[in-house]
């Protein structure tokens, strides 16, 4: 299972969003590529999916979130 990268929305500039990874690297994506409404300072998760395997990427992300939720109930 792919582990999503933790990142933060650094800036939102019109139709583009700058994302900053934990290691300091930044990259820009179209705002339309974000699920939900991106706002500066929000924590996000990033997962890379090879063309044709987007559904597997979404499943992996959903499983990761479910595992975090279940783990937090047992903490």
C-alpha positions as CSV (number, residue, x, y, z in Angstrom):
1,X,0.0,0.0,0.0
2,X,1.3,3.4,-0.9
3,X,1.8,5.8,2.0
4,X,0.6,9.3,1.2
5,X,3.1,12.2,1.7
6,X,2.2,14.8,4.3
7,X,2.2,18.3,2.9
8,X,0.8,21.8,3.6
9,X,-0.9,24.2,1.3
10,X,1.5,27.1,1.1
11,X,-0.4,29.5,-1.1
12,X,-3.5,29.7,-3.3
13,X,-3.1,32.0,-6.2
14,X,-6.1,32.1,-8.5
15,X,-6.4,28.7,-10.1
16,X,-3.1,27.4,-8.8
17,X,-2.1,25.9,-5.4
18,X,1.5,25.7,-4.1
19,X,2.0,22.6,-1.9
20,X,5.0,22.2,0.4
21,X,6.2,18.7,1.4
22,X,7.7,18.0,4.8
23,X,11.2,18.0,3.4
24,X,10.7,21.6,2.1
25,X,10.2,20.9,-1.5
26,X,7.3,22.8,-3.2
27,X,5.3,22.3,-6.3
28,X,2.3,23.8,-8.0
29,X,-0.9,22.1,-9.0
30,X,-4.1,23.3,-10.5
31,X,-6.7,24.1,-7.8
32,X,-9.1,21.7,-9.7
33,X,-6.7,18.8,-8.8
34,X,-7.6,19.3,-5.1
35,X,-10.5,17.6,-3.5
36,X,-12.2,20.1,-1.3
37,X,-11.3,23.8,-1.0
38,X,-7.6,24.4,-0.6
39,X,-6.6,27.2,1.8
40,X,-3.2,28.4,3.0
41,X,-1.9,26.4,6.0
42,X,-4.2,23.4,5.5
43,X,-2.5,20.0,5.9
44,X,-3.0,17.8,2.9
45,X,-1.9,14.3,1.7
46,X,-0.3,13.7,-1.7
47,X,-0.2,10.3,-3.5
48,X,1.3,9.7,-6.9
49,X,-0.6,7.4,-9.2
50,X,0.7,6.1,-12.5
51,X,-1.7,6.7,-15.4
52,X,-4.3,4.0,-15.5
53,X,-3.9,3.2,-11.8
54,X,-5.8,6.2,-10.3
55,X,-8.5,4.0,-8.8
56,X,-5.8,2.0,-7.0
57,X,-4.3,5.2,-5.7
58,X,-7.7,6.4,-4.4
59,X,-8.2,3.0,-2.7
60,X,-4.8,3.2,-1.1
61,X,-5.5,6.7,0.2
62,X,-8.9,5.6,1.6
63,X,-7.3,2.6,3.3
64,X,-4.6,4.8,4.8
65,X,-7.2,7.3,6.2
66,X,-9.3,4.4,7.6
67,X,-6.2,2.9,9.3
68,X,-5.4,6.3,10.9
69,X,-9.0,6.7,12.1
70,X,-9.1,3.1,13.6
71,X,-5.7,3.6,15.1
72,X,-6.7,6.9,16.8
73,X,-9.7,5.2,18.5
74,X,-7.4,2.6,20.1
75,X,-4.8,5.2,21.3
